[in-house]
Amino acid sequence: MPMRDPDVTQIDAARHLLIAGPTASGKSALALAVARAQGGLIVNADALQVWSCWRVLTARPSPADEAAVPHALYGHVAPGRAYSVGDWLREVQGLMDRRLIVVGGTGLYLTALTRGLAQIPPTPQDVRATADARLARPGGLAELVQELDETTRAGIDLQNPARVQRAWEVLQATGRGIVDWQADTPPPLIAADDCQRVLVTSDRDWLAGRIAARFHGMLEEGALDEVRAMLPVWDPQAQWAKAIGAPELVAHLRGHLTLRDATERAIISSRQYAKSQRIWFRGRMRDWQVWHASNDGVHPLPEN
């Protein structure tokens, strides 16, 4: 059953709007409704939707939606190019001359936008290559953890390989722990008083059904063809290759999985991704206004 139109009557048209939420929760529909009713530039805050090679697989706005209202930072990064939250923030800064509707599920982007981002120097390619190789070895994660400074070990999620690798790279490249760098964070690009911050939540079973239905819809719309086009340059370690469902569909195209098995695994991966998003939001966005998504649309929850 499709969602009804979202409620935009409690959106402040005089301020920027930030919309966060897990995958498939109806964030983009809310952003589109606000832009149509109030105006504004919809800005992507999803780290997977920046890649030019993925439109269907990452559920980017359709060409019709992009033509209906202004959009920015969707599909503008070519595979093979490095892209970071710092790059994204610099691009958002160049759009600040108008009202922004920033929407996405990448918590790191939205937290950096509203809390600031430490100005850490770029990681040299040789340091990253060493980290990639070490992390791929058995026991590599534990080795990298042991080589971190004590403050960093106490301040990051040591079970997250990407966070550990990033911290290790920063320490190797700068001689200073990433937590120390973060302590010197400059003011945020968009302060709390300058925006309305909406966090979309939903019932887990409802969202699971949406995730499954959406992935089946992606297959009907050509997601497999998108993945097939990237097979000649497929690199599972590349940033663009982290798109949810891409590794599973690659495995199918290479004859390792049936399409049914690949689909089931991709849906499971999407549900796990949504869970990790919810964990981030609960931990770092407690002061955002909570809206609830269901078949009745996206609506603000009554305040206690």
C-alpha positions, -999 to +999 in steps of 0.1 A: +000+000+000+015+034-010+020+062+015-003+091+016+011+126+010+032+138+039+021+166+062+040+199+055+019+222+076+043+221+105+074+229+084+089+264+090+093+279+055+116+306+068+144+283+078+165+255+063+150+221+067+170+190+075+154+155+071+171+124+084+158+088+086+165+052+077+165+039+042+130+036+026+113+056+053+098+083+030+123+111+035+125+120-001+088+122-005+086+146+025+114+167+010+097+168-024+064+178-009+080+206+011+099+219-020+067+220-040+047+237-013+073+262+000+102+263-024+138+255-016+167+235-030+167+197-022+202+187-012+213+151-010+228+139+023+232+102+013+267+091+007+256+064-017+234+087-039+264+109-049+277+083-073+269+088-110+268+051-117+238+044-094+204+059-099+180+030-095+201+010-070+203+039-045+168+051-051+179+086-062+151+110-072+136+102-105+143+125-135+107+137-132+112+147-096+145+164-104+127+183-132+098+193-109+120+211-082+156+220-079+180+192-066+217+193-059+245+168-051+229+138-066+249+115-089+276+141-094+307+120-084+323+096-109+334+062-098+372+061-090+372+096-074+377+098-037+348+116-019+346+125+018+322+142+042+346+172+040+341+174+002+303+172+008+304+200+034+324+223+011+298+217-017+269+224+007+286+256+017+285+268-019+247+264-018+240+285+013+227+315-006+192+299-007+169+279+015+181+243+017+161+211+022+188+187+032+176+151+031+194+117+035+203+088+057+240+093+062+243+103+098+279+114+095+270+140+069+241+154+089+260+154+121+290+172+105+266+198+090+250+206+124+279+201+148+309+209+126+337+188+112+373+186+123+397+199+097+418+167+094+444+167+065+437+142+037+451+107+040+479+099+016+472+071-008+500+049+004+487+051+040+452+041+028+466+013+007+485-001+037+454+001+059+433-016+033+458-045+030+462-049+067+424-048+074+419-075+048+442-099+066+429-123+094+432-104+127+438-071+109+411-052+127+425-062+161+460-052+150+448-017+139+429-012+171+460-020+192+480+006+173+456+034+180+462+060+207+445+054+240+421+084+237+409+072+203+404+036+215+382+050+242+362+072+219+353+053+188+333+021+179+361-005+178+338-030+162+333-008+131+361-016+106+356+017+087+359+038+118+390+019+130+406+022+097+399+059+094+413+065+129+444+045+122+450+064+089+447+097+107+472+087+134+497+074+108+493+105+085+493+132+111+508+117+143+477+129+162+447+109+172+414+114+155+396+122+187+421+150+195+414+164+160+377+163+166+381+182+198+392+212+177+360+211+156+350+245+141+314+259+143+287+241+123+277+252+088+241+252+098+234+260+135+204+246+153+186+280+154+189+283+116+171+252+107+143+228+115+156+193+121+132+163+114+140+127+122+117+102+105+110+070+124+087+041+117+076+007+129+103-019+121+080-044+104+065-016+083+099-005+072+111-040+065+081-044+042+090-012+024+126-022+020+117-055+004+091-040-019+115-012-029+143-036-038+120-058-060+109-025-076+145-016-083+150-049-101+120-042-123+134-007-130+168-018-142+191-022-111+206-053-125+216-035-157+232-008-136+253-033-118+261-052-151+275-020-165+299-016-136+312-052-138+343-044-159+356-020-132+341-037-102+363-032-071+346-043-038+369-020-018+359+011-038+336+037-021+310+035-049+309-003-046+294+000-011+259+006-026+235-017-008+227-046-030+256-041-054+278-069-041+249-094-041+239-086-076+276-088-087+277-123-072+246-132-092+260-119-124+292-139-119+272-171-114+278-174-076+242-168-065+207-172-080+188-140-085+164-151-058+192-156-033+209-124-043+177-105-038+171-121-004+206-112+007+204-076-006+171-071+013+188-084+045+217-061+039+193-032+035+175-040+068+209-043+086+218-009+071+186+006+084+194-008+118+228+009+119+212+041+108+187+040+136+216+034+161+234+065+149+202+086+150+194+075+185+229+083+197+235+116+180+201+131+171+182+131+203+174+167+200+158+164+165+120+166+161+106+131+156+082+124+128+065+090+122+062+073+088+034+049+080+010+042+051-008+074+064+022+094+054+049+112+074+036+132+103+051+148+135+046+129+167+027+148+194+051+164+220+051+149+255 
